[in-house]
Amino acid sequence: MQSFQRRDVRRVSPKPVRGTPSWLRETNDRTALALLLEHGVLTRTRIGELSGLSKPTAAQMVARLETAGLIHAVGEVSGGRGPNAASYAVRTDRVLGVAIDINYQVMRATVVDASGHEHPTISLTLSRSARERSAATDVRTAIDAACDAAGVTSSAVQAVSIGVQGALDPRTDELSFVETLPGWPRKGIRRHLEEALGIRVHIDNDVNLAALAERSEGAGEDSSGFALLWMGDGLGLSIDQGGVVHRGASGGAGEIGYLPTPKSAGALDPEAADLQDLIGGPSVARIARSHGLRGRGYAALVEAIATAPEREAVLHDLAPRIAVGVIPVLALLDPELVVLGGPTGRAGGDRLAELVGHHVRRASRWTATIVATGVAEHPVLRGAREHLLADVRNSLFSEVSRITA
């Protein structure tokens, strides 16, 4: 709990008054730190050039940050005549985060540092028994395993970002729409984890985190807004509006699997009562098997779709079903772009997106662009990582405020 006490002290400390020497020092030091995060290794001279500040001022900035342990010398650069110049980089081991993607059977995690360096991703198989698991144990296991794989100390971890197959109500700190976390309390989950682990905890719906990854490095990168239709064992929808994910009042926006199917879907599957029945994992598995594909369960069968000779026939059967799920999204939100994600969207790729677009145009008045996900691997984890990158960097900038106070 020591870390919470330190943060409380900093939060109540008065901020420097604009225009005073302490404010100017903090502004300059934040500028230097931001330049090192953006450009990597820099000399004092280069920091001065990029910031527009004098060499003496740049030297003072570097000295303060180095004394505080926020940066360190990593080498020397030849400057021609005269002594070599020391080069500096941000101390990425000062503040760390761990991104976590957890579902019923598997937990993945990776370390996040302020530089954005890619660390190894670990994958752990989980017990399905609530008697053998708890929220704190699961998260602590993920932190320790990720730190071991990255070769860093877990004591530097100050925050985690966790993707779950459900929703967290920001008003009550209560999990809902979740059946995949045995041993986890439903009420007060974030507070429970923060108290048990002594670090900051961010919990979000897995599809919302996948949308963050889609925005930062995937199909939504250059879009003014998009809808991500996630098709896995379950279904989910995330709405990006100009880079902001819409979560709803209770955090439950996007639980599209519960949407009843229209009468027109009866010709596709007369037994389907909702979209989960129509295009969820079990339905995709049945369609794959009907075309001769073999595999134990949805996960194996959806992987087989990507390369099977029967791929085209399977996608032709899936496309009109997926169009049934896309049309209500277009009618309600009219997004510029619809991204087909999750294991089914990834396996179907561009061809499935093309076929779904054809069925949407034939069955409705909408002509939105429909594309496949642009995030090749671990989109939920990469979204959690994206969230943590900002958190970790903010923590470093808070340290600047402390040393200049």
Beta strands, then each sheet from edge to edge (+ up, - down):
strand 1: 42-43
strand 2: 71-77
strand 3: 85-90
strand 4: 96-102
strand 5: 106-113
strand 6: 122-125
strand 7: 157-164
strand 8: 167-169
strand 9: 174-176
strand 10: 200-205
strand 11: 225-231
strand 12: 235-241
strand 13: 244-246
strand 14: 337-341
strand 15: 369-372
sheet 1: 1+ 3- 2+
sheet 2: 6+ 5- 4+ 7+ 10+
sheet 3: 8+ 9-
sheet 4: 13+ 12- 11+ 14+ 15+
end
